[in-house]
Structure formats: C-alpha cells, structure tokens
C-alpha cells in the first residue's frame, strides 16, 4: 500500500525527530564500547573506526528512502491554482 503525500511528510518528520536521535544514541554507544578494541590496532584502528562511522552515518537512510522520496516537492494530490 502506497503512502499518501501527507502521510509521508508526517512519517518523515517522526523519523527525523524521534528515530534519528535514537539511532545516533545507539550508534554512539556501540562505537564508544567498540573504541577500546581499536586502540591496539594503531593507525589501522583509527581508519577502521572512521569507516564504521561513515557506514553507520549512511546506513540509516536506506530503510527510509521511500519515505523521504519527493517530500520536498509540491503536493502532487493538491489541485493546481489558476
């Protein structure tokens, strides 16, 4: 079932205001615990840690890609004013 434009706008707002901060907290908590594992690896550990941060920073959008598609555009269901 496809979501309407208004439903996608509301859901995208919920994702940005609720889900995204929770994801950031969880990802930061995981990486703060995992950071101790990278200390013994020297410079490679820092590069590996950076790569994991980049992956975590991009990975959250894939499940919500369909929600955010077209949200910034004009409402396609609205009648055009003439």
C-alpha positions as CSV (number, residue, x, y, z in Angstrom):
1,X,0.0,0.0,0.0
2,X,1.5,3.3,-1.0
3,X,1.5,6.1,1.5
4,X,-0.1,9.4,0.6
5,X,1.9,12.6,0.4
6,X,0.7,13.9,3.8
7,X,1.4,10.5,5.4
8,X,5.0,10.5,4.0
9,X,5.5,14.1,5.3
10,X,4.3,13.2,8.8
11,X,6.3,9.9,8.8
12,X,9.5,11.7,7.7
13,X,9.0,14.2,10.5
14,X,8.7,11.4,13.0
15,X,11.8,9.7,11.6
16,X,13.9,12.9,11.8
17,X,12.7,13.9,15.3
18,X,12.4,10.5,17.0
19,X,14.1,7.7,15.2
20,X,17.2,9.5,14.1
21,X,18.2,10.8,17.6
22,X,17.6,7.3,19.0
23,X,19.8,5.8,16.2
24,X,22.5,8.3,16.9
25,X,22.5,7.5,20.6
26,X,22.6,3.7,19.9
27,X,25.4,4.0,17.3
28,X,27.5,6.3,19.6
29,X,27.1,3.9,22.5
30,X,28.1,0.9,20.4
31,X,31.1,2.8,19.0
32,X,32.2,4.0,22.4
33,X,32.3,0.4,23.6
34,X,34.0,-0.8,20.5
35,X,36.5,2.0,20.5
36,X,38.6,0.1,23.1
37,X,39.1,-2.7,20.6
38,X,40.6,-0.4,18.0
39,X,43.3,1.1,20.4
40,X,45.6,-1.8,20.0
41,X,45.5,-1.6,16.2
42,X,47.3,1.8,15.9
43,X,46.6,3.8,12.8
44,X,44.7,1.0,11.1
45,X,42.3,1.0,14.1
46,X,41.6,4.7,13.5
47,X,41.0,4.2,9.8
48,X,38.7,1.2,10.6
49,X,36.8,3.2,13.2
50,X,36.3,6.1,10.7
51,X,35.0,3.7,8.1
52,X,32.5,2.3,10.6
53,X,31.3,5.8,11.5
54,X,30.8,6.6,7.8
55,X,28.9,3.3,7.2
56,X,26.7,4.0,10.3
57,X,26.1,7.6,9.1
58,X,24.9,6.5,5.7
59,X,23.1,3.2,6.5
60,X,20.2,4.7,8.4
61,X,18.7,6.2,5.2
62,X,18.2,3.0,3.2
63,X,15.2,1.7,5.2
64,X,13.6,5.2,5.0
65,X,14.4,6.0,1.4
66,X,10.9,5.6,0.2
67,X,9.5,7.8,2.9
68,X,11.7,10.7,2.0
69,X,11.3,10.5,-1.8
70,X,9.5,13.6,-3.0
71,X,8.7,15.1,0.4
72,X,10.4,18.4,-0.5
73,X,8.3,18.7,-3.7
74,X,4.9,20.3,-4.0
75,X,1.9,18.1,-3.1
76,X,1.0,16.1,-6.3
77,X,-2.5,15.5,-5.0
78,X,-3.3,19.1,-4.5
79,X,-5.4,20.9,-7.1
80,X,-3.4,23.5,-9.1
81,X,-4.5,27.1,-8.6
82,X,-5.1,29.0,-11.8
